[in-house]
Amino acid sequence: MQTDRIGDLSPPGRRLFPEGQFEALRLVESVTTTAGVVIATYQPV
C-alpha cells in the first residue's frame, strides 16, 4: 500500500472537543523522550 498522507496510515482518533469548537490552553509541562517524542500537558486557561 502506498500513500501520500500520513493520516491514511493510522486509524481516526478520538476528538477532545467538537469540530469547530476551540479552547484556550496553556502548556504546563513538556518532556521529550529518548526517541524524540514530545509528551505535552496542557491546562485550560
C-alpha positions in Angstrom: 0.0 0.0 0.0 1.4 3.4 -1.0 0.0 6.7 0.3 0.9 10.3 0.2 -0.6 11.3 3.5 0.4 10.0 6.9 -3.2 10.2 8.2 -4.0 7.4 5.7 -1.8 5.0 7.7 -3.4 5.5 11.2 -6.9 4.9 12.4 -9.0 8.0 13.2 -8.5 9.4 16.7 -11.0 10.5 19.3 -11.7 14.2 19.4 -11.3 16.1 22.6 -13.6 18.9 21.5 -16.4 19.0 19.0 -15.3 20.0 15.5 -15.2 23.8 15.2 -15.0 24.4 18.9 -11.8 25.9 20.2 -10.5 26.1 23.8 -7.7 28.3 25.1 -5.0 26.0 26.6 -1.8 26.7 28.4 1.3 24.4 28.2 2.2 23.4 31.8 4.8 20.6 31.1 6.6 19.0 28.2 9.0 16.1 28.1 11.0 14.8 25.1 11.6 11.1 25.2 14.9 9.5 24.1 13.0 8.5 20.9 12.3 12.2 20.2 8.6 12.0 21.0 7.2 15.1 22.8 4.7 14.5 25.6 2.9 17.7 26.4 0.5 18.5 29.2 -2.0 21.4 28.8 -4.5 23.1 31.2 -7.5 25.2 30.3 -6.8 28.9 30.6 
